[in-house]
Amino acid sequence: GAVVSQHPSWVICKSGTSVKIECRSLDFQATTMFWYRQFPKQSLMLMATSNEGSKATYEQGVEKDKFLINHASLTLSTLTVTSAHPEDSSFYICSASGSVGRGEQYFGPGTRLTVT
Amino acid sequence: AQSVTQLDSQVPVFEEAPVELRCNYSSSVSVYLFWYVQYPNQGLQLLLKYLSGSTLVKGINGFEAEFNKSQTSFHLRKPSVHISDTAEYFCAVGENNAGNMLTFGGGTRLMVKP
């Protein structure tokens, strides 16, 4: 149980275009979802926290107009990278917590974004 | 505010040898602790967690960790490693009054050599 999926697993886009990444909790209700960014050989950096039906809370230094997060249901959150640039290339990981576990986040498999 | 320090960025070890990956944290409130493993180009998989109760926690793949409140540590151990244990390991801390937010350590790359 407590499975989180992400789609796509990898994506290549051209500079200036927008990319949407989906994060789904498959077998539990995710009241809170987290979006992380991970650069090569580095730890996870929390970008934002979203609660179902509310606006996301962004960490300091993360541009909310560039990284649009929507958490419209208890099983789906989306991250849209708008007007992507090569420096946005990274590994994006989502996690979810909610109706299972205690204080535990369940992680998706990640999405590799490459902006050319 | 809490912080997590993983003292070793890389740990090379021979197959079948024991290993300890160190994790120290700082927090002013009670915490819960996790160890995650990440294989290349994958998400994080939970190895084990400490929420309360016994300070020795056993996880998957033969790993265990001990919560030491006085030393604010949560070191991960395995008595005999395999080549397949080669991966990145992350220690994470959550505070009981901070919802489900986690703070991650910088990660330790475990490299198991034949």
Interface residues (C-beta under 8 A of the other chain):
Chain A: V4 Q6 T32 F34 K41 Q42 S43 L44 L46 T49 F91 I93 S95 S97 R102 G103 E104 Q105 Y106 F107 G108 P109 G110 R112
Chain B: Y32 F34 Y36 N41 Q42 G43 L44 Q45 L46 K49 L51 F90 G94 N96 G99 N100 M101 L102 F104 G105 G106 G107 R109
